[in-house]
């Protein structure tokens, strides 16, 4: 499993509670259109993700992140920077 796939797999676990019944997650899943996340859920998702990966996610990247795959790539860059 590649580093990206590992991050993506962990991200799927984190997103489990935010995923509506009957929906499955993929790299193309959109946070707002598919998962219906509001600003409070996005902030909780960020906290959960920061805790899981032991990183700090800059808030300025959030407006540009629309899909799970894009978020996983951003996380990979942040994790790789240490």
C-alpha positions, -999 to +999 in steps of 0.1 A: +000+000+000+014+034-010+017+063+014-012+080-004-034+049-002-027+046+035-037+083+040-068+078+019-078+047+039-074+065+072-094+094+058-122+071+048-123+059+085-124+094+098-152+103+073-173+073+083-194+092+109-200+120+084-211+098+055-249+096+050-264+061+050-264+045+016-234+066+004-200+051-003-168+071-002-144+075-031-116+099-042-143+118-061-167+122-032-173+159-026-175+172+009-205+195+004-224+181-026-221+144-016-216+145+022-235+177+029-209+190+054-216+223+070-190+246+085-193+230+119-188+195+106-159+206+084-142+221+115-148+188+135-134+169+105-103+190+105-098+184+142-103+147+139-079+146+109-052+167+127-054+144+157-052+112+136-022+124+116-006+146+143-004+176+119-017+211+117-039+218+087-037+254+075-072+269+072-063+287+040-063+254+020-098+245+030-118+266+005-099+250-024-105+214-012-136+199-027-130+161-029-118+134-006-089+126-030-078+162-031-078+164+007-058+132+009-032+147-015-030+178+007-026+156+038+002+136+022+021+168+015+016+180+051+026+146+066+057+144+043+068+178+055+067+165+090 
